[in-house]
Amino acid sequence: MSDEYLYEGQSRVVRLRVWALGQMVWGAFMAGIGVAIVGAILLAIWGVSMLLPEQSKQAPSPYGALEISQPAARIV
């Protein structure tokens, strides 16, 4: 075994770059886990919707009362 440490031959700039890259990779990994969790939740919602009967998907829009019919604008 060598008595030298791995980082002795590296400059401070190189060590800082390696540390920064490691932090970015760790952040990307954590973000990937977050995206995977959101995707799993959406997949579970989709799976439950596939179990529902077809009649439940053909209900009238709940936003019908919010629609306001406006008369056509007159051109003078």
N, C-alpha and C positions, 0 to 999 in steps of 0.2 A: 504494500500500500504506500501511497505517497504521503509525505508529511505536508504537502502544500494544499491549501484550500482552493477550491474551484474558482472562487471569485477574486483571488489575489492577482491573477494575470489580466483581469478585465478592468477597463477604465470605469469611472463613475457613470459616464454617459451610457455606456453599453449596459451596465446594471440597471440604470433608470429606464432604458428602453425595454429591457426584458421584463422589468416589473410592470411597466405601463401596459405592455402587450398582454401580460398575464391578467391584469385587472380587466382589460377590455374583453378578453376571452371569457373570463368568469361572468362578466355582465351579460355577454351574449348568451351564455349558457342559462343564466337565470331568466333572461327575457324569453328564451325558447321554452323553458318550463312554464312560464306564464301564458304564452301563446298556446301551448299544448293543453293547459287546464281550461282555457276559454274554449278551445276547439272541442274538448271532451264534453263540456257543459252544453254547447250547441248541438253536438251529436246526440247527447242524451235527450234534449228537447225534441229534436227531429225524430228520434226513435219512439218517443211517447206519442208524438203526433201521428205516426204511422199506425199505432195501435187503436187510435180513435176511429169511430165509425165515419163513413163518408158524409152522412147527413150533418154531422157536427161542423163540417167544413163548408157547408152551403148556407149558413145562416146569413140573414141580411146584415148589412154593414151597421155597426153601432154608431157611425158618424153621420147617419142620415139626418138626424135632427140638427146637425151643425151646418148643413149645406143650405146656403141662402141663395134663392134664385133672384137674380137681378135682371131688370128689364134691359133690353138691348139699347145701346146708346143711340140717340137720334143725331143724325147729321144735318146740320142747318146750313 
